[in-house]
């Protein structure tokens, strides 16, 4: 019996691991250090600004820091909840409105003809823009709160501002590839469903196949990818919250 090769364990972000699984590709750990990566991404003008901001000791969060329990934490929870709800609506109901009539058809071929990935791609791109805008505005408000505290906190806020300015283009470029990877997943699911139905029809057993089941799988996968991307984008916000919790 031939066994499938075992994939190398990868401990990267959830988004990368999820995309690797959906695209069925092998992902290996980068041999470059984080500092080497950053040196390639940060422009020399941003490097000067970062060096200036780092010219001093930055505050560190003490072990077992107190919970913030303030309007900042409530606001972060509100923004995150709104984005999660938008993702749920965007990956399910919005697509259903576009393709709803075709999905109720008992003929799989008729339903397939009404489906197109560009509609889902547009939904994903729209959600990326919503996340970028909402999280960017929140991040700016948290920096303003941090800068108003102490000189050290103000320096930390400046570091975050420089890092956002320096790394945002790279982040935007990398995340822009996600819809393309999902497009490949969409096509593979659709192809597999068509082949399964063709085989079933040949055996006169097509009635056992639920029309649109593959599309339900795709929507669930797209929602999972969007939530993983939200977690990734929210990391700087979590860092600023941790700094605001210090006393």
Secondary structure, DSSP 4 states (H G I P E B T S, - for coil): ---PPPPPP--S-HHHHHHHHHHT------SS-HHHHHHHHS-HHHHHHHHHHTSSPPP-PPTTPPP--SHHHHHHHHHHHHHHHHHHIIIIIHHHHHHHHHHT-S-HHHHHHH--HHHHHHHHHHHHHHHHHHHHHHHHHHHHHHHTT-HHHHHHHHHHHHHHHHHHHHHHHHHTTHHHHHHHHHHHHHHHHHHHHHHHHHTT-GGGSPTTHHHHHHHHHHHHHHHHHHHHHHHHHHHHHHHHT--
